[in-house]
């Protein structure tokens, strides 16, 4: 083969290699992931271990029933809780469904059966805190009840005691600033409240318009996004600033995310119609409300998740589709992951991570490193994005 041909092939191989991110760690066992994370806990303090799983337990006589298994940070099974609590005697009530939700040091186990349903609250070590006949959601080391259909949301402590009542919250999409303040969208607009469930600020900028909101990590400012506007509220001074979003935000665009940088100096707004190509728009603003007059137009791919790393915005599409055929009416099939880096001056870099990524699973970030965990299928992937600051 001629030298020029070898050179071309070598260059193509280098380009292809640079477009693919090789996982640092991959496993089909959540307990193995927890052990690996424990061994590398100083390297990845932003990653979270898996606290609890749902599985099945088998008796010697052949009975099968669902259970929730709690795991320690090192991946060793600590204790198991099975519903019903006792299976003495011949008849055993089969629980038809168990789901687990984790957040921080709290775990909620939702159980459904033929005669009863409810939620049991546990701490990170699997110690039972209290029972609730209605669903509760763990967030920010608190418990929230009636977060979907009610006009009000109860806030509970670890004893199951109601410490406050707030307007009906969308608490799963809320954001917090450490252990200080929490911002959430409610039926009365955006509200900011503390860990005693006291409202510190209530949004009046955009009336009852649908919105998303996020509080900066330093707890000073709240970004509020509606279909055609962006607002910024300074909690220290009480001042509001409205930032108009340009006509590119057509009414069909229906997916919004707002995310602050770790240093609280800037925030990004990502908007797209999931199943229409070339509809993704990305705005960046400073904490003072300054930003470019026009958004960056990007290729849409299945509701990408935005993350900041330094001054760069990373968009992760998992799973990624070469041709956008997914719609909101069905769950996308598993596939590879695509990572797009949007530099401060608008440059783009794209990489692919091979694997079996699925929609709506756990993501953790520590600087340029990411951990993806699919608890239902016990699959975990850790990789690092090779961007240069």
C-alpha positions, 0 to 999 in steps of 0.5 A: 500500500502506498505511503499516502494511502496509509497516511489517509487511513491513519488520519481517518482512524484518528478522527473516528477514535476521537468521535468515540468515548470509551467508558471508564467503567461498565457493569451489569450489576448495581452492587458492583457499581456501588463497590467501584464507586466506594473504591473511587469515592474521592475521585467522584464525590458528585456521584451517588451510590444506589441505595435500594432496589426492587426484586423478588424473594423465594420461600422454601415452599415455592412462594414468591413475593416482591421485596425491596433490598437496601444496599450500603455504599460498598455494595453489600446488601444490608437488610431486606424489607418484604411486603407483607411484613410476615408470611406466617401461615398458608395464605400470603397476600401477593403485593402486585407492585413495588417501586422505589424512589431515592433522593439524597439520604431518603428512600420511598418504597411504594407498594400496591396490593389487592387490599391496600396501598401506600408508601413507607419512608426509609433512611439511607441505611434501610431503617423505617421512618414512617408509613403513609397511606398516600404517595410521598416523594423524597426531595431535599431531605424532606418528604412531600405529599400530594404533589400531583392532583391536589391544590396543596402540598404537605411537607413532612419531616422524618417522623412523618409530621406535617411541618408546612403546607404549600401550594400544589408543587411540581416537586420532582422538577424542583431545584435547591441551593445546598441545604438553604432554599428550594425553588419549585413551580406551583399552581400559584406560580414559582415559589421559593421556600426553606427547609422549614416549609416557609415561603421566602418568595412567590413569583408574580412576574408572569401570572399563571403562565406555564413555566419551569424554574431553577434557583442558583447554587448560591441561593441568590437568584431564581430563573423563571422560564415561560413559553415566550419569556425568561425572568430573573429574580434577585432574592437579595434585592427583590428585583425582577428582570424580564428577558424576552425570548425571540420569535424562534420559540414557536408555540409547538416547542414544548420541552424546556430545561433551565440549568445554572452553572456551578459557580452561579455566574450564568444559566442556560435555557434549552428548548425543543420539540422532542420529535421534530428535527432542528427545533432545539434552541439554546440560550445562555445568560449571565446572572445579571441577565445579560446574554446573546440576542439570538439562541443557538440552533441545534439538532433535536434528539429525544429531549437532551439533558443539559449540563455545565462543565466550566464555561461549556454546556454539555447536551447528552442524548440517551439513547441517541437516534441517527434518524429521529423517529421517536414520539412522545407516545412511546418509549424510545428503544435503547441505544448509544449515547451522544454528547454534544459540547457547546463552547462559550463562543459557539463551537461544537464538539460531538462524541458517542458512547457505545452501550445500551442507554435507556430513557429516564434513568439516573445521571450523576455528574462530577466535572467532566465525568458522568455516571449513568445507572439503569436500576431496573436492569442493573446496568451502569456506565461511567465515562469522561468527556474529553473537552479542554477548558 
